[in-house]
Amino acid sequence: MTATSTTAIGTLAARLRTVLGTDRVISDRQELRTYECDGLAQYRVVPALVVFPHTAAECAAVVKACAAAGVPFVARGSGTGLSGGALPHADGVLIVTAQMRRILELAPADERAVVEPGVINLQVTRAATPAGYYYAPDPSSQQICSIGGNVAENSGGAHCLKYGFTTNHVTGVEIVTPDGDLVRLGGRAPDAPGYDLLGAFVGSEGTLGIATEVTVRLVRLPETVRTLLAAFDTTDAAGAATSAIIGAGVVPAAIEMMDALAIEAAEAAVHCDYPAGAGAVLIVELDGPAADVEAQFVAVERLCRDNGAFEIRIAADDAERALFWKGRKSAFAAVGRISPDYIVQDGVIPRTALPDVLRRIGEIAAEHGVRIANVFHAGDGNLHPLVLFDDAADGQAARAEAASGAILDLCIEYGGSITGEHGVGVDKAKHMPRMFTADDLDTMQLVRCAFDPRGLSNPGKVFPTPRLCGEVPGRHKGAHPLQEAGVAEVF
């Protein structure tokens, strides 16, 4: 940090203490280190300041003060993100919304709930369940991830196959714009007229502002839920069963797959007691009217057997269903039992390409000398390869990073995407030009420039090279200083 920026931060810190109070502004270096990363720990930056607003007005005041000082800011919820989306800026302010955690309104008759951004995902379901409703998006971290973070990343989860992602369940938001104004996008109605600014905001990874209030859609609890766990010798067989189920016109609430290495990790961590010797397991869950579920369940069980399932277990009650899901939901953390370090990847491919892509991932693992465990939403082709390595071993981290990048290239090769639900953040920004043309990226950044001309809101995320908004058109002499430094391009 330069002497000038140090002075600016000191002045800003004093201003923010008058807004929030001394105890809600952190400037001590050791305390700041607590917030140096999100769930992707290989990227670490210590912020200049951390603040804790409790209300939308306080959040707006913080952003307005940052804008007046020209200081960048980054929003952070629970810090569970897996793409470095909440990675702090070294000369900026980290705005932690975790203490904005009130459910402001629960309206089952309207199938809506209004919540602050720090409300935990699962808390919405717990609040709505007595009235016969729940909140459908269910990331694996739903017990700790926040709604604000889910909105920023457009989070999904196991049940997004049938119910969709966060964007399908948010009807309105109140946001703080990058210049500190409070505005509303959308509302309680299913769709608002005019440009879909709400759709642009959900999934924008904090680059267009900060959500301070979210109106979410509540879904009626299904009459019946049936869950089975099917064990296969190979991932090819499990993939064939997945395609057969979808091809038969059945749309389960979820179809999840784990390979042998992921099963090994889950057994070590949570003792889920999956069938011994399985090369892959499928968890298939159906929900809806009892008669429909029963008919579809018979078809799913038959299709699993027809495609080589050597053991099928059917959950007899909610406790057994929870045990099936315990292994899957714990998979990311579980690999820590079999590897000191790992990279969680997130890509998407066409579902029918699963067998080919999984074989190619095996080849990538062998080529780079690493192990890769596969956990994924099989129904919609959203892969979560876990690249295992030991950072203490010379060269392993570099090989793991190379393998991780090769998997994303593979997803693009098969017509997929470099992210399904974890976002781009800082981790995948360098891969964006492999998926999009320069014109594509420029068009996206026009949207960002419209919201945030000075680039203060979560800078350095999503785009590999930031563009300079508001440059005067025409011929220029020499390169812009930021161009010469290689950190920006004239837009």
Steps between C-alpha positions, in 0.01 A plus 500: 500500500640839402529791741216676316268199522594448867395857575176455303418179687573663835266789418233258374531283811437802720195589292361146514544486878271800530241311289528153654678541831853397591422134564367442146805627312810278502841638408734286709722293269465174695121528519483586130674173413185314608336631181786451252318233297164337442445125456773492232800524728775497236429869432569728797496880527486694827250788469577852618179515705213269595162643597175349629184690407179393673249676274454595137546867589833425667613293202409788268688747719811281487488471121434874462806574715711258293379661178578851628853386592548301178568186705396160360272274701407130504188344654526178700226284646589176679826463307416155360551588131725275294622732224665780697202727437531658845880529488580839657680790335829589671423874485126461551219442745344158560129547581379199697121462488486194728342700784212615279311179576135579560210332323298815441181335379366150451194495274401140414167612352699701243771233477759762589754579771699821542840458659821689567815380320660338805211256554624142468354304208359215709351745750243609239376143462489448875291814540263410216455127574231538773282671237562219249762676286876499442776678306611277212864597414718275716878540460705242688595781740136590566546466877748790499482690168305826487221612270702807400786280386257269319363801309849623410606160363161377374549187710336171411511172686396140463135581433561763230435230236127531564467833679763723342766731642482801732396725211182293463409565864577870545226743398647820640801657669592822669858588414763756582637629171875560466447871573310429822134539396230257617283381211254217440500255211193281449259441787245243613343449156624206288643733236554874473464703179795666330856379476583199715740680735420246771619222269819694433564551870446139614826321422699820445741397779493830685618704202174698462434581865399338829164338580356625829156337476382201297146388417501126437243257366372231738403159364229273638640194679441193279241243600754218466879467479664171400876449489712211379871432491624282215850350484678430170831347403602799288419866444415407138217278622375764744512761222303272269237457770477878540442550128244220495302658785491845341435347157197318638340837577561483875628824656619413850547766764865392501741250346842508664805287419819423694792293375709250698751756631225736615325207670824408677529855634138513614533168682809624681328822603138418581470119481210512254515121442461505124511157326846343516694477176294760314682676217222760507175569683194693389266672742164551328224694671144543377240729651146612426150349511510150651350319198742664254802437721411134548466437126823682418686330783422156360635615162818646654573184695454290185722727289778487759491119500483487120819709487699284739419605857616213720336635815209738556402637838174684554476743791238372740462829688641852532788378717622255235447761228717743699771233527503455121542874459755534780773341291425719199460826692827444686701402192699822456619514859536122519790486254705669771505157665688346207706795374671791677400745225246509219347728237122498457415552134163582347415456133207397283471259207210351305365212707547253215874576495551378858667164417746655252583796723553285811740280305685810381518629859664168594756558225562854626562364850752246370672756277548748786577245771208592728188328629157636406180414683176567315180624662234654285141584417464226242155605385618831352867422435638733771838350593689556823837329455717513813869514408701353786861597574754569774617860503804399702620274217710683245309574177170337599309827539602611150398164354167517680434850363591382149264202532224727627539731201505206260164385637347840425644489148340157465160640603529771233609244240179304560282809466460563872597776743785585738255539786161364596437652841824603673554811289807636322647717773875541486568130446350460153535851359799390292283235334231742382674578167500128422122496518415849372632724224647842573180657370294281732703611800485866392122481482483353850723777631272764348242378754753523780603850392135610504467397866854579615692739271794529740535127557492520880259212566689170535775590251719230346226239485331321206689677221864416422588860412294793629388759247520873566147642495432850371812550291453782248458349151747593231871489429735502797872561521684220673354232723302556816721441809283206605535354151875526526488327835304215340209520742233661279385555145326807359133420460 
